[in-house]
Amino acid sequence: MSRKAEQLDRLLQQQQAERFPSVAAAVVRKGEIVWANAVGAADYDAGEDATVGTQYRIGSITKTFTATSIMQLRDAGKLDLDDRLGEHLDDVGDDDIELALTAVPRALGTRVHV
């Protein structure tokens, strides 16, 4: 095992021990997983250990990732915050939803500066 992998393993175990019931993490370089590990319990009641394949409920954190991604796409000039979702998602027609991309950042209380 490489020195970096050992450091990542220790960090993962430390984070799990100090803060979380379990942690699964991976490092991806050029589209390839170069390190992955999991520690802790995925299900205490069932006695199930966490694995790199454990699927976690992520709850409201997805709003943060979505808002960040939208702002990065805006900064890259790939979309405008006043665009309708149907302009970027084939399965969402303008008649189906009256929502502009500003809804996610605004729902998070983010000030949108254009």
C-alpha positions in Angstrom: 0.0 0.0 0.0 1.3 3.4 -0.9 2.1 6.0 1.8 -0.7 8.3 0.5 -3.2 5.4 0.7 -2.1 4.7 4.3 -2.5 8.4 5.1 -6.0 8.4 3.6 -7.0 5.3 5.5 -5.8 6.8 8.8 -7.7 10.1 8.0 -10.9 8.1 7.2 -10.7 6.1 10.4 -10.0 9.3 12.4 -13.0 11.1 10.9 -15.3 8.2 11.5 -14.1 7.7 15.1 -14.5 11.4 16.0 -17.7 12.3 14.1 -19.6 9.7 12.2 -21.1 6.2 12.6 -19.5 5.3 9.2 -17.7 6.9 6.4 -17.1 5.8 2.8 -14.7 7.8 0.6 -12.9 7.5 -2.7 -10.3 9.5 -4.7 -10.8 9.7 -8.4 -8.1 10.8 -10.9 -8.8 11.1 -14.6 -12.0 9.2 -14.2 -10.4 6.2 -12.4 -10.8 5.3 -8.8 -7.3 5.3 -7.3 -8.3 4.8 -3.7 -11.5 3.8 -1.9 -12.2 2.6 1.6 -15.0 2.5 4.2 -15.0 2.3 8.0 -17.7 2.0 10.6 -21.2 0.4 10.7 -23.7 0.8 7.8 -26.4 -0.6 10.1 -25.8 -1.1 13.8 -28.9 -3.1 14.4 -28.2 -5.6 11.6 -24.4 -5.6 12.5 -23.6 -4.6 8.9 -20.2 -3.0 8.3 -19.8 -0.1 5.9 -18.2 -0.9 2.5 -17.2 1.2 -0.4 -20.5 0.1 -2.0 -22.7 1.2 1.0 -25.4 3.6 -0.2 -26.2 6.4 2.3 -29.2 8.6 2.5 -27.9 12.1 1.7 -30.9 14.2 2.5 -30.8 17.9 2.0 -27.1 18.1 1.2 -27.9 17.5 -2.4 -29.3 21.1 -2.6 -25.8 22.4 -1.8 -24.2 20.3 -4.5 -26.9 21.3 -7.0 -26.6 25.0 -6.2 -22.8 24.9 -6.4 -23.0 23.0 -9.8 -25.5 25.5 -11.2 -23.3 28.5 -10.1 -20.2 26.8 -11.7 -22.1 26.3 -14.9 -23.2 29.9 -14.8 -19.6 31.1 -14.2 -18.5 28.9 -17.2 -21.1 30.6 -19.4 -23.0 27.4 -20.0 -26.3 28.6 -18.6 -28.0 31.7 -17.3 -29.8 31.7 -13.9 -33.0 32.9 -15.6 -33.0 29.9 -18.0 -35.9 27.5 -17.7 -35.1 23.9 -16.7 -36.6 22.7 -20.0 -33.8 24.4 -21.8 -31.2 22.1 -20.3 -33.2 18.9 -19.3 -34.9 17.1 -22.2 -37.4 15.4 -19.9 -38.7 18.7 -18.5 -40.8 20.7 -20.8 -41.5 24.4 -20.2 -45.2 23.5 -19.8 -44.4 20.9 -17.1 -42.7 23.2 -14.7 -42.6 27.0 -14.2 -39.2 27.0 -12.5 -36.1 28.9 -13.4 -32.6 27.7 -12.3 -32.5 30.5 -9.7 -34.8 28.5 -7.5 -32.2 26.2 -5.9 -29.7 29.0 -4.9 -32.5 31.2 -3.7 -34.1 28.3 -1.7 -30.7 28.0 0.0 -30.7 31.7 0.9 -27.8 32.3 -1.5 -27.5 35.8 -2.9 -27.4 35.5 -6.7 -25.1 38.1 -8.3 -25.2 38.2 -12.1 
